[in-house]
Amino acid sequence: MPNFIVNTNAVNGIYHVHDENAVCQHLPAPDDRRSLGWFSSSQGAIAEARKTYSSADGCENCVKE
């Protein structure tokens, strides 16, 4: 089950959700990450991120669902 994070700095108004263990060139710096926890799918992680960041969405490189 992947551990998901959200970038706390919006990029073009979007807070991107990432799989923390993915090989992704867009992972935020450690100081710009907030852990969302372990989810069986990215849908749950995105829903969790949207509780704080209404414009959260999955990273198109590592969260493609």
Distance bins in CASP14 RR format, pairs under 12 A and 6 or more apart:
PFRMAT RR
TARGET T0000
AUTHOR 0000-0000-0000
RMODE 2
METHOD distances of the structure
MODEL  1
1 19 0 0 0 0 0 1 0 0 0 0 0
1 20 0 0 0 0 0 1 0 0 0 0 0
1 21 0 0 0 0 0 1 0 0 0 0 0
1 37 0 0 0 0 1 0 0 0 0 0 0
1 38 1 0 1 0 0 0 0 0 0 0 0
1 39 1 0 0 1 0 0 0 0 0 0 0
1 40 1 0 1 0 0 0 0 0 0 0 0
1 41 0 0 0 0 1 0 0 0 0 0 0
1 42 0 0 0 0 0 1 0 0 0 0 0
1 44 0 0 0 0 0 1 0 0 0 0 0
1 45 0 0 0 0 0 1 0 0 0 0 0
2 17 0 0 0 0 0 1 0 0 0 0 0
2 18 0 0 0 0 1 0 0 0 0 0 0
2 19 1 0 1 0 0 0 0 0 0 0 0
2 20 1 0 0 1 0 0 0 0 0 0 0
2 21 1 0 0 1 0 0 0 0 0 0 0
2 22 1 0 0 1 0 0 0 0 0 0 0
2 24 0 0 0 0 0 1 0 0 0 0 0
2 35 0 0 0 0 0 1 0 0 0 0 0
2 36 0 0 0 0 0 1 0 0 0 0 0
2 37 0 0 0 0 1 0 0 0 0 0 0
2 38 1 0 0 1 0 0 0 0 0 0 0
2 39 1 0 0 1 0 0 0 0 0 0 0
2 40 0 0 0 0 1 0 0 0 0 0 0
2 41 0 0 0 0 1 0 0 0 0 0 0
2 42 1 0 0 1 0 0 0 0 0 0 0
2 44 0 0 0 0 0 1 0 0 0 0 0
2 45 1 0 0 1 0 0 0 0 0 0 0
2 62 0 0 0 0 1 0 0 0 0 0 0
2 63 0 0 0 0 1 0 0 0 0 0 0
2 65 0 0 0 0 0 1 0 0 0 0 0
3 17 0 0 0 0 0 1 0 0 0 0 0
3 18 0 0 0 0 1 0 0 0 0 0 0
3 19 1 0 0 1 0 0 0 0 0 0 0
3 20 1 0 1 0 0 0 0 0 0 0 0
3 21 1 0 0 1 0 0 0 0 0 0 0
3 22 0 0 0 0 0 1 0 0 0 0 0
3 33 0 0 0 0 0 1 0 0 0 0 0
3 34 0 0 0 0 0 1 0 0 0 0 0
3 35 1 0 0 1 0 0 0 0 0 0 0
3 36 1 0 0 1 0 0 0 0 0 0 0
3 37 1 0 1 0 0 0 0 0 0 0 0
3 38 1 0 1 0 0 0 0 0 0 0 0
3 39 0 0 0 0 1 0 0 0 0 0 0
3 40 0 0 0 0 0 1 0 0 0 0 0
3 42 0 0 0 0 0 1 0 0 0 0 0
3 45 0 0 0 0 1 0 0 0 0 0 0
3 48 0 0 0 0 0 1 0 0 0 0 0
3 62 0 0 0 0 0 1 0 0 0 0 0
4 16 0 0 0 0 0 1 0 0 0 0 0
4 17 1 0 1 0 0 0 0 0 0 0 0
4 18 1 0 0 1 0 0 0 0 0 0 0
4 19 1 0 0 1 0 0 0 0 0 0 0
4 20 1 0 0 1 0 0 0 0 0 0 0
4 21 0 0 0 0 1 0 0 0 0 0 0
4 22 0 0 0 0 1 0 0 0 0 0 0
4 24 0 0 0 0 0 1 0 0 0 0 0
4 27 0 0 0 0 0 1 0 0 0 0 0
4 33 0 0 0 0 0 1 0 0 0 0 0
4 34 0 0 0 0 1 0 0 0 0 0 0
4 35 1 0 0 1 0 0 0 0 0 0 0
4 36 1 0 1 0 0 0 0 0 0 0 0
4 37 1 0 1 0 0 0 0 0 0 0 0
4 38 1 0 0 1 0 0 0 0 0 0 0
4 39 1 0 1 0 0 0 0 0 0 0 0
4 40 0 0 0 0 0 1 0 0 0 0 0
4 41 0 0 0 0 1 0 0 0 0 0 0
4 42 1 0 0 1 0 0 0 0 0 0 0
4 43 0 0 0 0 0 1 0 0 0 0 0
4 44 0 0 0 0 1 0 0 0 0 0 0
4 45 1 1 0 0 0 0 0 0 0 0 0
4 46 0 0 0 0 1 0 0 0 0 0 0
4 47 0 0 0 0 0 1 0 0 0 0 0
4 48 1 0 0 1 0 0 0 0 0 0 0
4 49 1 0 0 1 0 0 0 0 0 0 0
4 56 0 0 0 0 0 1 0 0 0 0 0
4 58 0 0 0 0 1 0 0 0 0 0 0
4 59 0 0 0 0 1 0 0 0 0 0 0
4 62 0 0 0 0 1 0 0 0 0 0 0
4 63 1 0 0 1 0 0 0 0 0 0 0
4 65 0 0 0 0 0 1 0 0 0 0 0
5 15 0 0 0 0 0 1 0 0 0 0 0
5 16 0 0 0 0 1 0 0 0 0 0 0
5 17 1 0 0 1 0 0 0 0 0 0 0
5 18 1 0 1 0 0 0 0 0 0 0 0
5 19 0 0 0 0 1 0 0 0 0 0 0
5 20 1 0 1 0 0 0 0 0 0 0 0
5 21 0 0 0 0 1 0 0 0 0 0 0
5 22 0 0 0 0 0 1 0 0 0 0 0
5 24 0 0 0 0 0 1 0 0 0 0 0
5 26 0 0 0 0 0 1 0 0 0 0 0
5 27 1 0 0 1 0 0 0 0 0 0 0
5 28 1 0 0 1 0 0 0 0 0 0 0
5 29 0 0 0 0 0 1 0 0 0 0 0
5 30 0 0 0 0 1 0 0 0 0 0 0
5 31 0 0 0 0 0 1 0 0 0 0 0
5 32 0 0 0 0 1 0 0 0 0 0 0
5 33 1 0 1 0 0 0 0 0 0 0 0
5 34 1 0 0 1 0 0 0 0 0 0 0
5 35 1 0 1 0 0 0 0 0 0 0 0
5 36 1 0 0 1 0 0 0 0 0 0 0
5 37 0 0 0 0 1 0 0 0 0 0 0
5 38 0 0 0 0 0 1 0 0 0 0 0
5 39 0 0 0 0 0 1 0 0 0 0 0
5 42 0 0 0 0 0 1 0 0 0 0 0
5 45 0 0 0 0 1 0 0 0 0 0 0
5 46 0 0 0 0 0 1 0 0 0 0 0
5 48 0 0 0 0 0 1 0 0 0 0 0
5 49 0 0 0 0 1 0 0 0 0 0 0
5 53 0 0 0 0 0 1 0 0 0 0 0
5 56 0 0 0 0 0 1 0 0 0 0 0
5 58 0 0 0 0 0 1 0 0 0 0 0
5 59 0 0 0 0 1 0 0 0 0 0 0
5 62 0 0 0 0 0 1 0 0 0 0 0
5 63 0 0 0 0 0 1 0 0 0 0 0
6 14 0 0 0 0 0 1 0 0 0 0 0
6 15 1 0 1 0 0 0 0 0 0 0 0
6 16 1 0 0 1 0 0 0 0 0 0 0
6 17 1 0 1 0 0 0 0 0 0 0 0
6 18 1 0 0 1 0 0 0 0 0 0 0
6 19 0 0 0 0 0 1 0 0 0 0 0
6 20 0 0 0 0 0 1 0 0 0 0 0
6 27 0 0 0 0 0 1 0 0 0 0 0
6 28 0 0 0 0 1 0 0 0 0 0 0
6 32 0 0 0 0 1 0 0 0 0 0 0
6 33 1 0 0 1 0 0 0 0 0 0 0
6 34 1 0 1 0 0 0 0 0 0 0 0
6 35 0 0 0 0 1 0 0 0 0 0 0
6 36 1 0 1 0 0 0 0 0 0 0 0
6 37 0 0 0 0 0 1 0 0 0 0 0
6 39 0 0 0 0 0 1 0 0 0 0 0
6 42 0 0 0 0 0 1 0 0 0 0 0
6 44 0 0 0 0 0 1 0 0 0 0 0
6 45 1 0 0 1 0 0 0 0 0 0 0
6 46 0 0 0 0 1 0 0 0 0 0 0
6 47 0 0 0 0 0 1 0 0 0 0 0
6 48 0 0 0 0 1 0 0 0 0 0 0
6 49 1 0 1 0 0 0 0 0 0 0 0
6 50 0 0 0 0 1 0 0 0 0 0 0
6 51 0 0 0 0 0 1 0 0 0 0 0
6 52 1 0 0 1 0 0 0 0 0 0 0
6 53 1 0 0 1 0 0 0 0 0 0 0
6 54 0 0 0 0 0 1 0 0 0 0 0
6 55 0 0 0 0 0 1 0 0 0 0 0
6 56 1 0 1 0 0 0 0 0 0 0 0
6 57 0 0 0 0 1 0 0 0 0 0 0
6 58 0 0 0 0 1 0 0 0 0 0 0
6 59 0 0 0 0 1 0 0 0 0 0 0
6 63 0 0 0 0 0 1 0 0 0 0 0
7 13 0 0 0 0 0 1 0 0 0 0 0
7 14 0 0 0 0 1 0 0 0 0 0 0
7 15 1 0 1 0 0 0 0 0 0 0 0
7 16 1 0 1 0 0 0 0 0 0 0 0
7 17 1 0 0 1 0 0 0 0 0 0 0
7 18 1 0 0 1 0 0 0 0 0 0 0
7 20 0 0 0 0 0 1 0 0 0 0 0
7 24 0 0 0 0 0 1 0 0 0 0 0
7 26 0 0 0 0 1 0 0 0 0 0 0
7 27 0 0 0 0 1 0 0 0 0 0 0
7 28 1 0 1 0 0 0 0 0 0 0 0
7 29 0 0 0 0 1 0 0 0 0 0 0
7 30 0 0 0 0 0 1 0 0 0 0 0
7 31 0 0 0 0 0 1 0 0 0 0 0
7 32 1 0 1 0 0 0 0 0 0 0 0
7 33 1 0 0 1 0 0 0 0 0 0 0
7 34 0 0 0 0 1 0 0 0 0 0 0
7 35 0 0 0 0 0 1 0 0 0 0 0
7 36 0 0 0 0 0 1 0 0 0 0 0
7 49 0 0 0 0 1 0 0 0 0 0 0
7 53 0 0 0 0 1 0 0 0 0 0 0
7 55 0 0 0 0 0 1 0 0 0 0 0
7 56 0 0 0 0 1 0 0 0 0 0 0
7 57 0 0 0 0 0 1 0 0 0 0 0
7 58 0 0 0 0 1 0 0 0 0 0 0
7 59 0 0 0 0 1 0 0 0 0 0 0
7 62 0 0 0 0 0 1 0 0 0 0 0
7 63 0 0 0 0 0 1 0 0 0 0 0
8 15 1 0 0 1 0 0 0 0 0 0 0
8 16 0 0 0 0 0 1 0 0 0 0 0
8 17 0 0 0 0 0 1 0 0 0 0 0
8 18 0 0 0 0 0 1 0 0 0 0 0
8 28 1 0 0 1 0 0 0 0 0 0 0
8 29 0 0 0 0 1 0 0 0 0 0 0
8 30 0 0 0 0 0 1 0 0 0 0 0
8 31 0 0 0 0 1 0 0 0 0 0 0
8 32 1 0 1 0 0 0 0 0 0 0 0
8 33 1 0 0 1 0 0 0 0 0 0 0
8 34 1 0 1 0 0 0 0 0 0 0 0
8 35 0 0 0 0 0 1 0 0 0 0 0
8 36 0 0 0 0 0 1 0 0 0 0 0
8 49 0 0 0 0 0 1 0 0 0 0 0
8 52 0 0 0 0 1 0 0 0 0 0 0
8 53 0 0 0 0 1 0 0 0 0 0 0
8 56 0 0 0 0 0 1 0 0 0 0 0
9 15 1 0 0 1 0 0 0 0 0 0 0
9 16 0 0 0 0 1 0 0 0 0 0 0
9 26 0 0 0 0 0 1 0 0 0 0 0
9 28 1 0 0 1 0 0 0 0 0 0 0
9 29 0 0 0 0 1 0 0 0 0 0 0
9 31 0 0 0 0 1 0 0 0 0 0 0
9 32 1 0 1 0 0 0 0 0 0 0 0
9 33 0 0 0 0 1 0 0 0 0 0 0
9 34 0 0 0 0 0 1 0 0 0 0 0
9 53 0 0 0 0 0 1 0 0 0 0 0
10 16 0 0 0 0 1 0 0 0 0 0 0
10 28 0 0 0 0 0 1 0 0 0 0 0
10 32 0 0 0 0 0 1 0 0 0 0 0
10 49 0 0 0 0 0 1 0 0 0 0 0
10 52 0 0 0 0 0 1 0 0 0 0 0
10 53 1 0 0 1 0 0 0 0 0 0 0
10 54 0 0 0 0 0 1 0 0 0 0 0
10 55 1 0 0 1 0 0 0 0 0 0 0
10 56 0 0 0 0 1 0 0 0 0 0 0
10 57 0 0 0 0 0 1 0 0 0 0 0
11 17 0 0 0 0 0 1 0 0 0 0 0
11 18 0 0 0 0 0 1 0 0 0 0 0
11 26 0 0 0 0 1 0 0 0 0 0 0
11 28 0 0 0 0 1 0 0 0 0 0 0
11 32 0 0 0 0 0 1 0 0 0 0 0
11 53 0 0 0 0 0 1 0 0 0 0 0
11 55 0 0 0 0 0 1 0 0 0 0 0
11 56 0 0 0 0 0 1 0 0 0 0 0
11 57 0 0 0 0 0 1 0 0 0 0 0
11 58 0 0 0 0 0 1 0 0 0 0 0
11 59 0 0 0 0 1 0 0 0 0 0 0
11 60 0 0 0 0 0 1 0 0 0 0 0
12 55 0 0 0 0 1 0 0 0 0 0 0
12 57 0 0 0 0 0 1 0 0 0 0 0
13 53 0 0 0 0 1 0 0 0 0 0 0
13 54 0 0 0 0 0 1 0 0 0 0 0
13 55 1 0 1 0 0 0 0 0 0 0 0
13 56 0 0 0 0 0 1 0 0 0 0 0
13 57 0 0 0 0 1 0 0 0 0 0 0
14 26 0 0 0 0 0 1 0 0 0 0 0
14 46 0 0 0 0 0 1 0 0 0 0 0
14 49 0 0 0 0 0 1 0 0 0 0 0
14 50 0 0 0 0 0 1 0 0 0 0 0
14 53 0 0 0 0 1 0 0 0 0 0 0
14 54 0 0 0 0 0 1 0 0 0 0 0
14 55 1 0 1 0 0 0 0 0 0 0 0
14 56 1 0 0 1 0 0 0 0 0 0 0
14 57 1 0 1 0 0 0 0 0 0 0 0
14 58 0 0 0 0 1 0 0 0 0 0 0
14 59 0 0 0 0 1 0 0 0 0 0 0
14 60 0 0 0 0 0 1 0 0 0 0 0
15 28 0 0 0 0 1 0 0 0 0 0 0
15 32 0 0 0 0 0 1 0 0 0 0 0
15 33 0 0 0 0 0 1 0 0 0 0 0
15 34 0 0 0 0 1 0 0 0 0 0 0
15 36 0 0 0 0 0 1 0 0 0 0 0
15 45 0 0 0 0 0 1 0 0 0 0 0
15 46 0 0 0 0 1 0 0 0 0 0 0
15 48 0 0 0 0 0 1 0 0 0 0 0
15 49 1 0 0 1 0 0 0 0 0 0 0
15 50 0 0 0 0 1 0 0 0 0 0 0
15 51 0 0 0 0 0 1 0 0 0 0 0
15 52 0 0 0 0 1 0 0 0 0 0 0
15 53 1 1 0 0 0 0 0 0 0 0 0
15 54 0 0 0 0 1 0 0 0 0 0 0
15 55 1 0 0 1 0 0 0 0 0 0 0
15 56 1 0 1 0 0 0 0 0 0 0 0
15 57 1 0 0 1 0 0 0 0 0 0 0
15 58 0 0 0 0 1 0 0 0 0 0 0
15 59 0 0 0 0 0 1 0 0 0 0 0
16 22 0 0 0 0 0 1 0 0 0 0 0
16 24 0 0 0 0 1 0 0 0 0 0 0
16 26 1 0 0 1 0 0 0 0 0 0 0
16 27 0 0 0 0 1 0 0 0 0 0 0
16 28 1 0 0 1 0 0 0 0 0 0 0
16 32 0 0 0 0 0 1 0 0 0 0 0
16 33 0 0 0 0 0 1 0 0 0 0 0
16 34 0 0 0 0 0 1 0 0 0 0 0
16 36 0 0 0 0 0 1 0 0 0 0 0
16 42 0 0 0 0 0 1 0 0 0 0 0
16 45 0 0 0 0 0 1 0 0 0 0 0
16 46 0 0 0 0 1 0 0 0 0 0 0
16 49 0 0 0 0 1 0 0 0 0 0 0
16 53 0 0 0 0 1 0 0 0 0 0 0
16 55 0 0 0 0 1 0 0 0 0 0 0
16 56 1 0 0 1 0 0 0 0 0 0 0
16 57 1 0 0 1 0 0 0 0 0 0 0
16 58 1 0 1 0 0 0 0 0 0 0 0
16 59 1 0 1 0 0 0 0 0 0 0 0
16 60 0 0 0 0 1 0 0 0 0 0 0
16 61 0 0 0 0 1 0 0 0 0 0 0
16 62 0 0 0 0 1 0 0 0 0 0 0
16 63 1 0 0 1 0 0 0 0 0 0 0
17 24 0 0 0 0 0 1 0 0 0 0 0
17 26 0 0 0 0 0 1 0 0 0 0 0
17 27 0 0 0 0 0 1 0 0 0 0 0
17 28 0 0 0 0 0 1 0 0 0 0 0
17 33 0 0 0 0 0 1 0 0 0 0 0
17 34 0 0 0 0 0 1 0 0 0 0 0
17 35 0 0 0 0 0 1 0 0 0 0 0
17 36 1 0 0 1 0 0 0 0 0 0 0
17 37 0 0 0 0 0 1 0 0 0 0 0
17 39 0 0 0 0 1 0 0 0 0 0 0
17 41 0 0 0 0 0 1 0 0 0 0 0
17 42 1 0 0 1 0 0 0 0 0 0 0
17 43 0 0 0 0 0 1 0 0 0 0 0
17 44 0 0 0 0 1 0 0 0 0 0 0
17 45 1 0 1 0 0 0 0 0 0 0 0
17 46 1 0 1 0 0 0 0 0 0 0 0
17 47 0 0 0 0 1 0 0 0 0 0 0
17 48 0 0 0 0 1 0 0 0 0 0 0
17 49 1 0 1 0 0 0 0 0 0 0 0
17 50 0 0 0 0 1 0 0 0 0 0 0
17 52 0 0 0 0 0 1 0 0 0 0 0
17 53 0 0 0 0 1 0 0 0 0 0 0
17 55 0 0 0 0 0 1 0 0 0 0 0
17 56 1 0 1 0 0 0 0 0 0 0 0
17 57 1 0 0 1 0 0 0 0 0 0 0
17 58 1 0 1 0 0 0 0 0 0 0 0
17 59 1 0 0 1 0 0 0 0 0 0 0
17 60 0 0 0 0 0 1 0 0 0 0 0
17 61 0 0 0 0 0 1 0 0 0 0 0
17 62 0 0 0 0 1 0 0 0 0 0 0
17 63 1 0 1 0 0 0 0 0 0 0 0
17 64 0 0 0 0 0 1 0 0 0 0 0
17 65 0 0 0 0 0 1 0 0 0 0 0
18 24 1 0 1 0 0 0 0 0 0 0 0
18 25 0 0 0 0 0 1 0 0 0 0 0
18 26 1 0 0 1 0 0 0 0 0 0 0
18 27 1 0 1 0 0 0 0 0 0 0 0
18 28 1 0 0 1 0 0 0 0 0 0 0
18 29 0 0 0 0 0 1 0 0 0 0 0
18 32 0 0 0 0 0 1 0 0 0 0 0
18 33 0 0 0 0 1 0 0 0 0 0 0
18 34 0 0 0 0 0 1 0 0 0 0 0
18 35 0 0 0 0 0 1 0 0 0 0 0
18 36 0 0 0 0 1 0 0 0 0 0 0
18 37 0 0 0 0 0 1 0 0 0 0 0
18 42 0 0 0 0 1 0 0 0 0 0 0
18 45 0 0 0 0 1 0 0 0 0 0 0
18 46 0 0 0 0 0 1 0 0 0 0 0
18 49 0 0 0 0 0 1 0 0 0 0 0
18 56 0 0 0 0 0 1 0 0 0 0 0
18 57 0 0 0 0 0 1 0 0 0 0 0
18 58 1 0 0 1 0 0 0 0 0 0 0
18 59 1 0 1 0 0 0 0 0 0 0 0
18 60 0 0 0 0 0 1 0 0 0 0 0
18 61 0 0 0 0 1 0 0 0 0 0 0
18 62 1 0 1 0 0 0 0 0 0 0 0
18 63 1 0 0 1 0 0 0 0 0 0 0
18 64 0 0 0 0 0 1 0 0 0 0 0
19 26 0 0 0 0 0 1 0 0 0 0 0
19 27 0 0 0 0 1 0 0 0 0 0 0
19 36 0 0 0 0 0 1 0 0 0 0 0
19 37 0 0 0 0 0 1 0 0 0 0 0
19 38 0 0 0 0 0 1 0 0 0 0 0
19 39 0 0 0 0 1 0 0 0 0 0 0
19 41 0 0 0 0 0 1 0 0 0 0 0
19 42 1 0 0 1 0 0 0 0 0 0 0
19 45 0 0 0 0 1 0 0 0 0 0 0
19 46 0 0 0 0 0 1 0 0 0 0 0
19 58 0 0 0 0 1 0 0 0 0 0 0
19 59 1 0 0 1 0 0 0 0 0 0 0
19 61 0 0 0 0 1 0 0 0 0 0 0
19 62 1 0 1 0 0 0 0 0 0 0 0
19 63 1 0 1 0 0 0 0 0 0 0 0
19 64 0 0 0 0 1 0 0 0 0 0 0
19 65 0 0 0 0 0 1 0 0 0 0 0
20 27 1 0 0 1 0 0 0 0 0 0 0
20 28 0 0 0 0 0 1 0 0 0 0 0
20 30 0 0 0 0 0 1 0 0 0 0 0
20 33 1 0 0 1 0 0 0 0 0 0 0
20 34 0 0 0 0 0 1 0 0 0 0 0
20 35 1 0 0 1 0 0 0 0 0 0 0
20 36 0 0 0 0 1 0 0 0 0 0 0
20 37 0 0 0 0 1 0 0 0 0 0 0
20 38 0 0 0 0 1 0 0 0 0 0 0
20 39 0 0 0 0 0 1 0 0 0 0 0
20 42 0 0 0 0 0 1 0 0 0 0 0
20 45 0 0 0 0 0 1 0 0 0 0 0
20 59 0 0 0 0 0 1 0 0 0 0 0
20 62 0 0 0 0 1 0 0 0 0 0 0
20 63 0 0 0 0 0 1 0 0 0 0 0
21 27 0 0 0 0 1 0 0 0 0 0 0
21 37 0 0 0 0 0 1 0 0 0 0 0
21 38 0 0 0 0 0 1 0 0 0 0 0
21 62 0 0 0 0 1 0 0 0 0 0 0
21 63 0 0 0 0 0 1 0 0 0 0 0
22 42 0 0 0 0 0 1 0 0 0 0 0
22 58 0 0 0 0 0 1 0 0 0 0 0
22 59 0 0 0 0 1 0 0 0 0 0 0
22 60 0 0 0 0 0 1 0 0 0 0 0
22 61 1 0 0 1 0 0 0 0 0 0 0
22 62 1 1 0 0 0 0 0 0 0 0 0
22 63 1 0 0 1 0 0 0 0 0 0 0
22 64 0 0 0 0 0 1 0 0 0 0 0
23 59 0 0 0 0 0 1 0 0 0 0 0
23 61 0 0 0 0 1 0 0 0 0 0 0
23 62 1 0 0 1 0 0 0 0 0 0 0
24 58 0 0 0 0 0 1 0 0 0 0 0
24 59 1 0 0 1 0 0 0 0 0 0 0
24 60 0 0 0 0 1 0 0 0 0 0 0
24 61 1 0 1 0 0 0 0 0 0 0 0
24 62 1 1 0 0 0 0 0 0 0 0 0
24 63 0 0 0 0 1 0 0 0 0 0 0
24 64 0 0 0 0 0 1 0 0 0 0 0
25 59 0 0 0 0 1 0 0 0 0 0 0
25 60 0 0 0 0 0 1 0 0 0 0 0
25 61 1 0 0 1 0 0 0 0 0 0 0
25 62 0 0 0 0 1 0 0 0 0 0 0
26 32 0 0 0 0 0 1 0 0 0 0 0
26 33 0 0 0 0 0 1 0 0 0 0 0
26 58 0 0 0 0 0 1 0 0 0 0 0
26 59 1 0 1 0 0 0 0 0 0 0 0
26 60 0 0 0 0 1 0 0 0 0 0 0
26 61 1 0 1 0 0 0 0 0 0 0 0
26 62 1 0 0 1 0 0 0 0 0 0 0
26 63 0 0 0 0 0 1 0 0 0 0 0
27 33 1 0 0 1 0 0 0 0 0 0 0
27 59 0 0 0 0 1 0 0 0 0 0 0
27 61 0 0 0 0 1 0 0 0 0 0 0
27 62 1 0 0 1 0 0 0 0 0 0 0
27 63 0 0 0 0 0 1 0 0 0 0 0
28 34 0 0 0 0 1 0 0 0 0 0 0
28 35 0 0 0 0 0 1 0 0 0 0 0
28 59 0 0 0 0 1 0 0 0 0 0 0
28 62 0 0 0 0 0 1 0 0 0 0 0
33 49 0 0 0 0 0 1 0 0 0 0 0
34 45 0 0 0 0 0 1 0 0 0 0 0
34 48 0 0 0 0 0 1 0 0 0 0 0
34 49 0 0 0 0 1 0 0 0 0 0 0
34 51 0 0 0 0 0 1 0 0 0 0 0
34 52 1 0 0 1 0 0 0 0 0 0 0
34 53 0 0 0 0 1 0 0 0 0 0 0
34 56 0 0 0 0 0 1 0 0 0 0 0
35 45 0 0 0 0 0 1 0 0 0 0 0
35 48 0 0 0 0 0 1 0 0 0 0 0
35 49 0 0 0 0 0 1 0 0 0 0 0
36 42 0 0 0 0 1 0 0 0 0 0 0
36 43 0 0 0 0 0 1 0 0 0 0 0
36 44 0 0 0 0 1 0 0 0 0 0 0
36 45 1 0 1 0 0 0 0 0 0 0 0
36 46 0 0 0 0 1 0 0 0 0 0 0
36 47 0 0 0 0 1 0 0 0 0 0 0
36 48 1 0 1 0 0 0 0 0 0 0 0
36 49 1 0 1 0 0 0 0 0 0 0 0
36 50 0 0 0 0 0 1 0 0 0 0 0
36 51 0 0 0 0 1 0 0 0 0 0 0
36 52 0 0 0 0 1 0 0 0 0 0 0
36 53 0 0 0 0 0 1 0 0 0 0 0
36 56 0 0 0 0 1 0 0 0 0 0 0
36 58 0 0 0 0 0 1 0 0 0 0 0
36 63 0 0 0 0 0 1 0 0 0 0 0
37 44 0 0 0 0 1 0 0 0 0 0 0
37 45 1 0 0 1 0 0 0 0 0 0 0
37 48 1 0 0 1 0 0 0 0 0 0 0
37 49 0 0 0 0 0 1 0 0 0 0 0
38 44 0 0 0 0 0 1 0 0 0 0 0
38 45 0 0 0 0 1 0 0 0 0 0 0
38 48 0 0 0 0 0 1 0 0 0 0 0
39 45 1 0 1 0 0 0 0 0 0 0 0
39 46 0 0 0 0 1 0 0 0 0 0 0
39 47 0 0 0 0 1 0 0 0 0 0 0
39 48 1 0 0 1 0 0 0 0 0 0 0
39 49 0 0 0 0 0 1 0 0 0 0 0
39 63 0 0 0 0 0 1 0 0 0 0 0
39 65 0 0 0 0 0 1 0 0 0 0 0
40 65 0 0 0 0 0 1 0 0 0 0 0
41 47 0 0 0 0 1 0 0 0 0 0 0
41 48 0 0 0 0 0 1 0 0 0 0 0
41 58 0 0 0 0 0 1 0 0 0 0 0
41 63 0 0 0 0 1 0 0 0 0 0 0
41 64 0 0 0 0 0 1 0 0 0 0 0
41 65 1 0 0 1 0 0 0 0 0 0 0
42 48 0 0 0 0 0 1 0 0 0 0 0
42 49 0 0 0 0 1 0 0 0 0 0 0
42 56 0 0 0 0 0 1 0 0 0 0 0
42 57 0 0 0 0 1 0 0 0 0 0 0
42 58 1 0 0 1 0 0 0 0 0 0 0
42 59 0 0 0 0 1 0 0 0 0 0 0
42 60 0 0 0 0 0 1 0 0 0 0 0
42 62 0 0 0 0 1 0 0 0 0 0 0
42 63 1 0 1 0 0 0 0 0 0 0 0
42 64 1 0 0 1 0 0 0 0 0 0 0
42 65 1 0 1 0 0 0 0 0 0 0 0
43 49 0 0 0 0 0 1 0 0 0 0 0
43 50 0 0 0 0 0 1 0 0 0 0 0
43 56 0 0 0 0 0 1 0 0 0 0 0
43 57 0 0 0 0 0 1 0 0 0 0 0
43 58 0 0 0 0 1 0 0 0 0 0 0
43 63 0 0 0 0 1 0 0 0 0 0 0
43 64 0 0 0 0 0 1 0 0 0 0 0
43 65 1 0 0 1 0 0 0 0 0 0 0
44 50 0 0 0 0 1 0 0 0 0 0 0
44 51 0 0 0 0 0 1 0 0 0 0 0
44 56 0 0 0 0 0 1 0 0 0 0 0
44 58 0 0 0 0 0 1 0 0 0 0 0
44 63 0 0 0 0 0 1 0 0 0 0 0
44 65 0 0 0 0 1 0 0 0 0 0 0
45 51 0 0 0 0 0 1 0 0 0 0 0
45 53 0 0 0 0 0 1 0 0 0 0 0
45 56 0 0 0 0 1 0 0 0 0 0 0
45 57 0 0 0 0 0 1 0 0 0 0 0
45 58 0 0 0 0 1 0 0 0 0 0 0
45 59 0 0 0 0 0 1 0 0 0 0 0
45 62 0 0 0 0 0 1 0 0 0 0 0
45 63 1 0 0 1 0 0 0 0 0 0 0
45 65 0 0 0 0 1 0 0 0 0 0 0
46 52 0 0 0 0 0 1 0 0 0 0 0
46 53 0 0 0 0 1 0 0 0 0 0 0
46 54 0 0 0 0 0 1 0 0 0 0 0
46 55 0 0 0 0 0 1 0 0 0 0 0
46 56 1 0 1 0 0 0 0 0 0 0 0
46 57 1 0 0 1 0 0 0 0 0 0 0
46 58 1 0 1 0 0 0 0 0 0 0 0
46 59 0 0 0 0 0 1 0 0 0 0 0
46 63 1 0 0 1 0 0 0 0 0 0 0
46 64 0 0 0 0 0 1 0 0 0 0 0
46 65 0 0 0 0 1 0 0 0 0 0 0
47 53 0 0 0 0 0 1 0 0 0 0 0
47 54 0 0 0 0 0 1 0 0 0 0 0
47 56 0 0 0 0 1 0 0 0 0 0 0
47 57 0 0 0 0 0 1 0 0 0 0 0
47 58 0 0 0 0 0 1 0 0 0 0 0
48 56 0 0 0 0 1 0 0 0 0 0 0
48 58 0 0 0 0 0 1 0 0 0 0 0
49 55 0 0 0 0 1 0 0 0 0 0 0
49 56 1 1 0 0 0 0 0 0 0 0 0
49 57 0 0 0 0 1 0 0 0 0 0 0
49 58 0 0 0 0 1 0 0 0 0 0 0
49 59 0 0 0 0 0 1 0 0 0 0 0
49 63 0 0 0 0 0 1 0 0 0 0 0
50 56 1 0 1 0 0 0 0 0 0 0 0
50 57 0 0 0 0 1 0 0 0 0 0 0
50 58 0 0 0 0 0 1 0 0 0 0 0
56 63 0 0 0 0 0 1 0 0 0 0 0
57 63 0 0 0 0 1 0 0 0 0 0 0
57 64 0 0 0 0 0 1 0 0 0 0 0
57 65 0 0 0 0 0 1 0 0 0 0 0
58 64 0 0 0 0 1 0 0 0 0 0 0
58 65 0 0 0 0 1 0 0 0 0 0 0
59 65 0 0 0 0 0 1 0 0 0 0 0
END
